[in-house]
Amino acid sequence: MKEIIRSRLPERLAGRLPPPLVEIGVGLLVPILFLLLRLALIPVAGDSAPYALVFLAIVIACLLAGWRSGLVALVVGQALAWMLIARGESTDVRLGAFVIATISQLIILLVITLHQREVAKGVREQKERMDLLDEARREMDHRARNNFQTVLSLVQLQAVRESDANVKTALQQVADRILAISVATEHLAIRSDDLATVRLRDHLCGLCAQLERGLGRGDVHVECDVPDVTASADTAIHLAIIVNELVTNSLKHAFDEGRGGLVRVCSKMIGKGLELEVTDDGSGMNTPSRSPGSGLGHRLVETFAKHLNAKVEVSSSAAGTTHKILVPVLA
């Protein structure tokens, strides 16, 4: 609690100066500066209202360094004002004005202190609520990952038991797509700067790394170069499924057995939009298995591109294939 109610200045200087020293220093410096200002005003205002600027010194010292600093400012300011400014009045009047000003200043100091404590209490309670929410979020993340892994394991187990090669391949593709969505949940905005976005670099490059580990060969690698930008969770999942389909297709079909190669995922911002490219230096789409207009993978790419209002451009030759996804607005 003591750490919470300290104001910003002692916390900022804590690495260089002890907080109590900062509080005392501010409590001494502020009333001295205001006293010098008050002395400069004597030719204009005379010695009337000798304690007026002490009130301001107390408030500023409290705001800068807490109630202890305000108390020091009160004592120092009142003492200096009594000795240097309030000299022309009679003793009784002088003492009465001093007592009234001191009581008023103590009340102001008490009000500011209580207010700061209430603010500190609110900050502490908010932190406790955030810690509780963060703990709940971690538990939900853990359960979500376990659920994804359970479904993924069931699909993969069925694929292993399946004797029909076509069904086995289809089940494996389903497992790959479940994995792509699972990776999306790993980088949801609660791990980013806010609660509604995903960091695309972590998200897509993490997916590419998993695809390389799962499908890549020693002579075929996947590179990822994505800017450190954020997108909504829905947009990130759509992009993940598109990248999953294109990279998986390249790893499985672009390179003949024994041939090395590279699959590269890169993107750049164009205004408010994103240009995403998935390129391989394989054999090109000169076989039925890599036809650009057929297959479930192609239909998935087209479907999720429509969700993003994106345009898909495909170019292929004997030197390789490039899929370019043009997202007009990265939401």
C-alpha positions as CSV (number, residue, x, y, z in Angstrom):
1,M,0.0,0.0,0.0
2,K,2.9,2.4,0.8
3,E,4.3,1.8,-2.6
4,I,1.0,2.5,-4.3
5,I,0.3,5.8,-2.6
6,R,3.7,7.2,-3.5
7,S,3.4,9.7,-6.2
8,R,5.3,9.5,-9.5
9,L,8.3,11.6,-8.7
10,P,9.7,9.3,-5.8
11,E,9.0,6.3,-8.0
12,R,10.8,7.7,-11.0
13,L,13.8,8.6,-8.9
14,A,13.8,5.5,-6.8
15,G,16.7,3.9,-8.7
16,R,18.9,6.9,-7.9
17,L,17.6,8.4,-4.7
18,P,15.7,7.0,-1.7
19,P,12.0,7.9,-1.9
20,P,12.0,9.6,1.6
21,L,14.9,11.8,0.5
22,V,12.9,12.9,-2.6
23,E,9.8,13.6,-0.4
24,I,11.8,15.8,2.0
25,G,13.7,17.5,-0.8
26,V,10.5,18.4,-2.7
27,G,8.9,19.5,0.7
28,L,11.9,21.9,1.2
29,L,12.4,23.2,-2.3
30,V,8.8,24.1,-3.2
31,P,8.0,26.4,-0.3
32,I,11.3,28.1,-0.6
33,L,10.6,28.9,-4.3
34,F,7.2,30.2,-3.4
35,L,8.6,32.2,-0.5
36,L,11.1,33.8,-2.9
37,L,8.2,34.7,-5.2
38,R,6.3,36.2,-2.3
39,L,9.3,38.3,-1.3
40,A,9.6,39.6,-4.8
41,L,5.9,40.7,-4.6
42,I,6.4,42.7,-1.4
43,P,6.8,46.0,-3.3
44,V,3.4,45.4,-4.9
45,A,1.4,43.6,-2.2
46,G,3.3,44.5,0.9
47,D,3.1,42.1,3.8
48,S,-0.6,41.3,3.5
49,A,-1.7,37.7,3.1
50,P,1.8,36.4,4.1
51,Y,0.7,32.7,4.0
52,A,-1.2,32.7,0.7
53,L,1.5,31.1,-1.4
54,V,2.2,28.5,1.3
55,F,-1.2,26.9,0.4
56,L,-0.1,26.5,-3.2
57,A,3.3,25.1,-2.0
58,I,1.5,22.4,0.1
59,V,-0.8,21.4,-2.8
60,I,2.1,21.1,-5.3
61,A,4.4,19.3,-2.9
62,C,1.6,16.7,-2.2
63,L,0.9,16.2,-5.9
64,L,4.6,15.8,-6.7
65,A,5.8,13.7,-3.8
66,G,2.9,12.7,-1.5
67,W,1.6,13.8,1.9
68,R,4.9,13.7,3.7
69,S,6.3,16.2,1.3
70,G,3.2,18.3,1.8
71,L,3.7,18.2,5.6
72,V,7.3,19.3,5.2
73,A,6.2,22.1,2.9
74,L,3.6,23.2,5.5
75,V,6.1,23.4,8.3
76,V,8.9,25.1,6.3
77,G,6.5,27.5,4.4
78,Q,4.8,28.6,7.6
79,A,8.0,29.1,9.5
80,L,9.6,31.1,6.7
81,A,6.5,33.2,6.1
82,W,6.2,34.0,9.8
83,M,9.8,35.1,10.1
84,L,10.4,36.9,6.8
85,I,7.0,38.3,5.7
86,A,4.5,38.6,8.5
87,R,6.7,41.0,10.5
88,G,4.7,44.3,10.3
89,E,1.7,43.1,12.2
90,S,1.1,43.2,15.9
91,T,1.9,40.0,17.8
92,D,-1.7,39.1,18.5
93,V,-2.9,39.6,14.9
94,R,0.2,38.0,13.6
95,L,-0.3,34.9,15.8
96,G,-4.0,34.7,15.0
97,A,-3.4,34.8,11.3
98,F,-0.7,32.2,11.7
99,V,-2.9,29.8,13.6
100,I,-5.9,30.2,11.2
101,A,-3.6,29.7,8.2
102,T,-2.0,26.6,9.7
103,I,-5.3,25.0,10.6
104,S,-6.6,25.7,7.1
105,Q,-3.5,24.2,5.6
106,L,-3.7,21.1,7.8
107,I,-7.3,20.6,6.6
108,I,-6.2,20.9,3.0
109,L,-3.4,18.5,3.5
110,L,-5.7,16.0,5.2
111,V,-8.2,16.2,2.3
112,I,-5.5,15.7,-0.3
113,T,-4.1,12.8,1.6
114,L,-7.5,11.1,2.0
115,H,-8.1,11.6,-1.7
116,Q,-4.7,10.1,-2.6
117,R,-5.4,7.1,-0.4
118,E,-8.8,6.5,-2.1
119,V,-7.1,6.8,-5.5
120,A,-4.4,4.3,-4.3
121,K,-7.1,2.0,-3.0
122,G,-8.9,2.1,-6.3
123,V,-5.6,1.4,-8.2
124,R,-4.9,-1.6,-5.9
125,E,-8.4,-3.0,-6.3
126,Q,-8.2,-2.6,-10.1
127,K,-4.8,-4.4,-10.1
128,E,-6.3,-7.2,-8.1
129,R,-9.2,-7.5,-10.5
130,M,-6.8,-7.5,-13.5
131,D,-4.6,-10.2,-11.8
132,L,-7.8,-12.3,-11.3
133,L,-8.9,-11.8,-14.9
134,D,-5.4,-12.6,-16.1
135,E,-5.4,-15.8,-14.0
136,A,-8.8,-16.7,-15.4
137,R,-7.6,-16.0,-18.9
138,R,-4.5,-18.2,-18.5
139,E,-6.8,-21.0,-17.3
140,M,-9.1,-20.6,-20.3
141,D,-6.1,-20.5,-22.6
142,H,-4.8,-23.7,-21.0
143,R,-8.2,-25.4,-21.4
144,A,-8.6,-24.2,-25.0
145,R,-5.1,-25.6,-25.9
146,N,-6.0,-28.9,-24.3
147,N,-9.3,-29.0,-26.2
148,F,-7.5,-28.3,-29.5
149,Q,-4.9,-31.0,-28.7
150,T,-7.6,-33.5,-27.9
151,V,-9.5,-32.9,-31.1
152,L,-6.2,-32.9,-33.1
153,S,-5.1,-36.2,-31.5
154,L,-8.5,-37.8,-32.3
155,V,-8.3,-36.8,-35.9
156,Q,-4.7,-37.9,-36.2
157,L,-5.5,-41.2,-34.5
158,Q,-8.3,-41.8,-37.0
159,A,-6.0,-41.0,-39.9
160,V,-3.5,-43.5,-38.7
161,R,-6.1,-46.2,-38.4
162,E,-7.7,-45.4,-41.8
163,S,-6.7,-47.8,-44.6
164,D,-8.1,-45.7,-47.4
165,A,-5.3,-43.4,-48.6
166,N,-7.7,-40.7,-49.8
167,V,-9.5,-40.6,-46.4
168,K,-6.2,-40.7,-44.6
169,T,-5.0,-37.7,-46.6
170,A,-8.3,-35.8,-46.0
171,L,-8.1,-36.4,-42.3
172,Q,-4.5,-35.2,-42.2
173,Q,-5.5,-32.0,-44.0
174,V,-8.3,-31.5,-41.4
175,A,-5.6,-31.9,-38.7
176,D,-3.4,-29.3,-40.4
177,R,-6.3,-26.8,-40.4
178,I,-7.1,-27.5,-36.8
179,L,-3.4,-26.8,-36.0
180,A,-3.6,-23.5,-37.9
181,I,-6.5,-22.3,-35.9
182,S,-4.8,-23.6,-32.7
183,V,-1.8,-21.5,-33.5
184,A,-4.0,-18.5,-33.9
185,T,-5.3,-18.9,-30.3
186,E,-1.7,-18.9,-29.1
187,H,-1.2,-15.3,-30.2
188,L,-4.5,-13.7,-29.4
189,A,-4.6,-10.1,-28.4
190,I,-4.5,-10.8,-24.7
191,R,-0.8,-11.5,-25.3
192,S,-0.5,-8.4,-27.5
193,D,-1.0,-4.8,-26.7
194,D,-4.8,-5.0,-26.2
195,L,-7.6,-7.5,-25.9
196,A,-8.8,-7.5,-29.6
197,T,-5.7,-8.0,-31.7
198,V,-3.0,-10.5,-32.7
199,R,0.6,-9.8,-33.6
200,L,0.9,-11.1,-37.1
201,R,4.7,-11.6,-37.0
202,D,4.5,-13.9,-34.0
203,H,1.3,-15.5,-35.3
204,L,2.2,-16.3,-38.9
205,C,5.9,-17.0,-38.4
206,G,5.0,-19.3,-35.5
207,L,2.6,-21.2,-37.8
208,C,5.3,-21.4,-40.6
209,A,7.8,-22.8,-38.1
210,Q,5.4,-25.5,-37.1
211,L,4.6,-26.4,-40.7
212,E,8.3,-26.7,-41.4
213,R,8.8,-29.0,-38.5
214,G,5.8,-31.1,-39.4
215,L,5.9,-31.2,-43.2
216,G,9.3,-29.9,-44.2
217,R,12.2,-32.0,-45.3
218,G,15.8,-31.4,-44.5
219,D,16.4,-29.9,-47.9
220,V,13.2,-27.8,-48.0
221,H,12.9,-24.8,-45.7
222,V,10.2,-22.2,-44.8
223,E,11.1,-18.6,-44.3
224,C,8.8,-15.9,-42.8
225,D,9.2,-12.2,-43.0
226,V,6.2,-10.4,-41.7
227,P,6.1,-6.8,-40.2
228,D,5.4,-6.4,-36.5
229,V,1.8,-5.2,-37.0
230,T,-1.4,-6.2,-35.3
231,A,-4.8,-7.4,-36.7
232,S,-8.1,-8.5,-35.2
233,A,-8.3,-12.1,-34.1
234,D,-10.7,-12.9,-37.0
235,T,-8.4,-11.4,-39.6
236,A,-5.4,-13.3,-38.1
237,I,-7.3,-16.6,-38.2
238,H,-8.3,-16.1,-41.8
239,L,-4.8,-15.2,-42.8
240,A,-3.5,-18.2,-40.8
241,I,-5.7,-20.6,-42.7
242,I,-4.7,-19.1,-46.0
243,V,-1.0,-19.3,-45.2
244,N,-1.5,-22.9,-43.9
245,E,-3.1,-24.0,-47.1
246,L,-0.5,-22.4,-49.4
247,V,2.5,-23.4,-47.4
248,T,1.3,-26.9,-46.9
249,N,0.5,-27.3,-50.6
250,S,4.0,-26.0,-51.5
251,L,5.7,-28.3,-49.0
252,K,3.8,-31.4,-50.2
253,H,3.7,-30.8,-54.0
254,A,6.1,-28.1,-55.2
255,F,9.3,-30.1,-54.8
256,D,10.3,-33.4,-56.3
257,E,11.7,-36.1,-54.0
258,G,15.3,-35.3,-53.2
259,R,15.1,-31.7,-54.5
260,G,15.9,-28.8,-52.1
261,G,14.0,-25.6,-52.1
262,L,12.5,-22.7,-50.2
263,V,9.0,-21.6,-49.3
264,R,8.8,-18.0,-48.3
265,V,6.0,-16.1,-46.6
266,C,6.4,-12.3,-46.6
267,S,4.2,-9.3,-46.3
268,K,4.3,-5.5,-46.3
269,M,1.9,-2.8,-45.4
270,I,0.4,-0.8,-48.3
271,G,-1.4,2.2,-46.8
272,K,-4.0,0.7,-44.5
273,G,-3.9,-2.7,-46.3
274,L,-1.6,-5.7,-46.4
275,E,0.1,-7.5,-49.3
276,L,0.9,-11.1,-48.4
277,E,3.0,-13.3,-50.6
278,V,3.6,-17.1,-50.4
279,T,6.3,-18.0,-52.8
280,D,8.1,-21.3,-53.6
281,D,10.9,-22.1,-56.0
282,G,9.5,-25.5,-56.9
283,S,8.5,-27.0,-60.2
284,G,5.4,-24.8,-60.8
285,M,1.8,-25.7,-61.4
286,N,2.4,-27.9,-64.3
287,T,0.8,-31.0,-62.7
288,P,-2.8,-31.7,-61.9
289,S,-2.0,-31.8,-58.1
290,R,-1.0,-28.2,-58.3
291,S,-3.8,-26.8,-60.5
292,P,-4.6,-23.3,-59.3
293,G,-8.3,-23.7,-59.9
294,S,-9.1,-26.9,-58.2
295,G,-8.9,-28.7,-54.8
296,L,-10.3,-28.0,-51.4
297,G,-7.3,-26.0,-50.4
298,H,-7.8,-23.5,-53.3
299,R,-11.5,-23.2,-52.4
300,L,-10.5,-22.5,-48.7
301,V,-8.1,-19.8,-49.8
302,E,-10.7,-18.2,-52.0
303,T,-13.4,-18.4,-49.3
304,F,-11.3,-16.8,-46.6
305,A,-9.9,-14.2,-48.9
306,K,-13.5,-13.1,-49.6
307,H,-14.0,-12.8,-45.8
308,L,-11.1,-10.3,-45.9
309,N,-12.4,-8.6,-49.1
310,A,-9.0,-9.6,-50.5
311,K,-7.9,-10.2,-54.0
312,V,-5.9,-13.4,-54.8
313,E,-3.3,-13.3,-57.6
314,V,-1.4,-16.5,-58.7
315,S,1.6,-16.7,-61.0
316,S,3.5,-19.9,-61.8
317,S,6.3,-21.0,-64.0
318,A,9.0,-23.6,-64.1
319,A,10.9,-21.4,-61.6
320,G,8.2,-21.6,-58.9
321,T,4.8,-20.3,-57.8
322,T,3.7,-17.1,-56.1
323,H,0.4,-16.5,-54.4
324,K,-0.3,-12.8,-53.7
325,I,-3.1,-11.9,-51.3
326,L,-4.0,-8.2,-51.4
327,V,-6.0,-7.2,-48.2
328,P,-7.4,-3.7,-48.8
329,V,-7.8,-2.8,-45.1
330,L,-6.0,-4.7,-42.2
331,A,-8.7,-4.7,-39.6
